């Protein structure tokens, strides 16, 4: 069994090398699809693979499916440029490569490094993601931010963490939240969802309570407080932007 690692990129020069280096000994091929980087992403990518392609952004699912189609292998390992394989996860994947029978897809626990520490709670861990799959039996789906892998068959779990270095600072977290709430509001609008007063008043504090208390974010120290606060902010901004979109169209108030 051979594995192709696929990565979609846009201006990822700071973290891409670490991701690609972690694939050593696991990926038999690397396919990267870029949507128009203007930094050093391409030069870094070409140190590891000659399969580097440009494609105008069609959305997360579309870009990942295109990358899988460019693979010469049926087995796909999908990573983001800010993720790395832990040694334990590499051993687990190596075991799958040598097995005589495989499931159609495998989930891995993802652990995020945030504000100087690994997050163990707050709803951020184990945060299982389906990343290793047989492209003949699975395909990415979703038009906006919440892409998911549709699998024909039972997905199994692998041991070993996928290490996530997504957010470098509070400022970076705010920029990320702003970008993703744009996409989330567009997704809700496409589904004809409308923002109401109750969404803005009740959902943000409920989200904070869930992250900080129910999911034990308080055990993650100040980073846990930050995560819960941003989760609440994310929900408020998502529905506020949705309200703004519908209000601009109709000229009506809440």
C-alpha positions in Angstrom: 0.0 0.0 0.0 1.3 3.4 -1.0 0.2 6.7 0.4 0.0 10.1 -1.2 0.0 13.1 1.1 -2.1 16.0 -0.1 -1.8 19.6 1.1 -3.7 22.7 -0.1 -1.8 26.0 0.4 -2.0 29.8 0.3 1.0 31.8 1.6 2.2 29.0 4.0 6.0 29.7 3.9 6.2 29.9 7.7 4.9 26.4 8.5 4.9 24.3 5.3 8.5 22.9 5.7 7.7 21.5 9.2 4.6 19.7 7.8 6.5 18.2 4.8 9.5 17.1 6.9 7.1 15.2 9.2 6.0 13.1 6.2 9.4 11.5 5.8 9.1 7.7 5.8 5.3 7.7 5.5 4.3 9.5 2.3 5.4 7.8 -0.9 4.2 10.9 -2.8 3.3 14.5 -2.0 0.8 16.5 -4.0 0.3 20.2 -3.2 -2.4 22.4 -4.7 -1.9 26.1 -4.3 -4.5 28.8 -4.8 -2.1 31.7 -5.6 0.6 32.1 -3.0 2.7 35.3 -3.2 5.4 34.3 -0.7 7.9 31.5 -0.7 5.4 28.7 -0.5 6.2 27.3 -4.0 10.0 27.3 -3.5 9.6 25.4 -0.2 7.2 22.9 -1.7 9.4 22.1 -4.6 12.2 21.1 -2.2 10.0 18.1 -1.3 7.9 17.4 -4.4 7.6 18.2 -8.1 3.8 17.8 -7.9 3.0 21.4 -7.2 -0.1 22.8 -8.9 -2.0 26.1 -9.1 -5.7 26.1 -9.0 -8.2 29.0 -8.5 -9.9 28.6 -5.2 -13.1 26.5 -5.5 -13.6 26.0 -1.7 -11.9 23.7 0.7 -13.7 20.5 -0.4 -13.2 21.2 -4.1 -9.5 21.9 -3.6 -8.9 18.8 -1.6 -10.7 16.6 -4.1 -8.6 18.1 -6.9 -5.4 17.3 -5.0 -6.6 13.7 -4.5 -7.4 13.4 -8.2 -3.8 14.4 -9.0 -2.5 11.5 -6.8 -1.0 8.4 -8.3 -2.1 6.4 -5.2 -5.5 5.4 -4.0 -4.7 6.0 -0.4 -4.7 9.7 0.6 -3.3 11.4 3.7 -4.8 14.9 3.9 -2.9 17.4 6.0 -3.0 21.2 6.5 0.3 23.0 6.2 0.2 23.9 10.0 -0.1 20.2 11.0 2.6 17.6 11.6 2.7 13.9 12.3 3.8 12.8 15.7 6.2 9.9 15.9 3.4 7.7 17.5 1.0 8.6 14.6 3.7 7.8 12.1 4.1 4.4 13.6 0.3 3.8 13.5 0.2 4.8 9.8 3.2 2.6 9.0 1.2 -0.3 10.6 -1.7 0.4 8.3 0.6 0.4 5.3 1.8 -3.1 6.0 -1.6 -4.5 7.0 -3.3 -7.0 4.7 -6.8 -5.4 5.2 -7.7 -1.8 5.7 -10.8 0.2 6.6 -11.9 2.8 4.0 -10.8 5.6 6.3 -9.1 6.4 9.6 -9.6 9.2 12.2 -6.7 10.7 14.1 -6.8 12.8 17.3 -5.5 16.3 16.7 -3.7 18.3 19.5 -3.3 22.0 19.2 -0.4 24.2 20.5 -1.9 27.5 21.6 -0.4 30.4 23.5 2.6 28.4 24.7 1.0 25.1 25.7 -0.7 22.0 24.4 -4.4 22.2 24.8 -5.9 19.1 26.6 -9.5 20.3 27.0 -11.7 23.2 25.9 -13.4 21.1 23.2 -10.1 21.2 21.3 -8.8 17.7 22.2 -8.9 15.0 21.1 -10.7 16.8 18.1 -10.7 13.6 15.9 -10.2 14.2 12.2 -10.6 11.8 9.3 -7.4 12.3 7.4 -6.3 8.9 6.0 -8.6 7.4 3.4 -9.1 5.4 0.3 -10.2 7.9 -2.4 -12.2 5.2 -4.2 -14.5 5.1 -1.1 -14.4 8.6 0.2 -14.7 12.2 -1.1 -14.6 15.7 0.5 -18.0 17.6 0.6 -19.0 21.1 1.7 -19.2 24.4 -0.1 -17.8 26.8 2.5 -15.9 26.3 5.8 -17.1 23.1 7.2 -15.8 20.5 4.7 -16.2 16.9 5.7 -15.1 13.6 4.3 -18.0 11.4 3.1 -16.9 7.7 3.6 -18.5 4.6 2.2 -18.0 2.3 5.1 -16.9 2.3 8.7 -14.1 4.8 9.8 -11.7 3.5 12.4 -9.4 5.3 14.8 -5.6 5.5 14.9 -3.4 6.2 17.9 -0.9 9.1 18.0 -1.6 12.8 17.8 -1.7 15.0 14.7 0.1 18.1 16.0 -1.6 21.4 15.1 0.3 24.7 15.1 -2.5 26.8 13.8 -2.6 30.0 15.9 0.5 32.0 16.8 -1.0 34.8 18.9 -4.2 36.4 20.2 -4.0 38.8 17.2 -3.7 35.8 14.8 -6.7 34.2 16.5 -8.7 37.3 16.0 -7.8 37.4 12.3 -8.6 33.7 11.9 -12.0 34.1 13.6 -12.8 37.1 11.3 -12.0 35.1 8.2 -13.9 32.0 9.2 -17.0 33.8 10.4 -17.2 35.4 6.9 -17.4 31.9 5.5 -19.7 30.6 8.2 -22.2 33.4 7.6 -22.1 32.8 3.9 -22.8 29.1 4.5 -25.8 29.9 6.8 -27.1 32.4 4.2 -26.9 29.8 1.4 -29.0 27.5 3.6 -31.6 30.3 4.0 -30.9 30.6 7.7 -31.8 33.9 9.3 -30.2 35.6 12.3 -32.5 36.5 15.1 -32.1 38.5 18.3 -32.1 35.2 20.4 -29.2 33.9 18.4 -27.1 37.0 19.2 -28.2 37.2 22.9 -28.1 33.6 24.0 -25.9 31.5 21.8 -22.6 33.3 22.6 -22.8 32.8 26.4 -24.0 29.3 25.9 -21.0 28.6 23.8 -18.7 30.1 26.4 -20.2 28.0 29.2 -19.9 24.8 27.1 -16.2 25.4 26.3 -15.0 26.7 29.6 -17.2 24.7 32.0 -18.6 21.6 30.3 -15.5 20.9 28.2 -13.3 21.9 31.2 -11.5 24.8 29.5 -10.7 26.1 32.9 -8.1 23.3 33.2 -6.2 24.8 30.3 -5.4 28.0 32.3 -5.5 31.4 30.6 -5.3 29.8 27.1 -8.6 27.9 28.0 -10.2 31.2 29.0 -9.1 32.7 25.7 -10.4 29.8 23.7 -13.8 30.0 25.4 -14.0 33.7 24.8 -13.1 33.5 21.2 -15.6 30.6 20.7 -18.3 33.0 22.1 -17.0 35.8 19.9 -17.0 33.5 16.9 -20.7 32.7 17.3 -21.7 36.3 17.9 -19.8 37.5 14.8 -21.1 34.7 12.6 -24.7 35.6 13.4 -24.0 39.4 13.3 -22.5 39.0 9.9 -25.5 36.9 8.8 -27.8 39.6 10.1 -25.8 42.3 8.2 -26.1 40.3 5.0 -29.9 39.8 5.3 -30.4 43.4 6.5 -28.5 44.8 3.5 -30.7 42.7 1.2 -34.1 43.5 2.8 -33.6 46.8 4.6 -35.3 45.3 7.7 -34.2 45.2 11.4 -34.0 42.3 13.7 
